[in-house]
Amino acid sequence: LSFVDNFNYTDQQQTFRYAIKANTTEGTSPEIQTGVTLGTLYTVPFEESYANMQYYTNPWNSTLLTGYNCSWSVTDIEYNTSVYPYDEDRGMLKVYKWNDDDAVAQSEIISPKVSLADAINPHLSFYIYHYNNITEKNTLTVYISVDDNEKQPLGKPIKIEATEAGGVKYSYSLYDFADANDISITFLGE
């Protein structure tokens, strides 16, 4: 069984989502949803700072995985705590759980695909603002997907609470993935 989608896509990356189910004389299967990202790969150096609260690279795909109260957004300030973008460009990515109940809530955001070809020392760097006045158990886990395979963690979950409030830079080597055709990065907030 095959399916050909005749959608005319551009060179810019786009994600197409499909819902698939089988209808036979035996009945109908449960629906399976999947997505595929097509288009020209970004190359290194690849950077996205969300300046002026915009995405300058695409697509950034966010999905609520569990729960009901966790989402990603691009903003210029965290109003409750007066946190501003570290690079002062009026834009930052934020994962927000808007209810402090104990219900599990997970949401992820996935970067566009990037080629590491010709990279000498590829790495991923970003800042996280840590809070010291909360008792939340929230974490951020960073994953990598190589050549559209299953994602794998780049490190241990990062706890958002800390003994001191402030921005901390995190960096992960991507050297082991330099021979891949493409990679994408997933940030999982919970």
Salt bridges, closest charged atoms under 4 A:
ASP76 OD2 - ARG90 NH2 3.80
GLU78 OE1 - LYS94 NZ 2.35
GLU108 OE1 - LYS151 NZ 2.49
ASP148 OD1 - LYS113 NZ 2.81
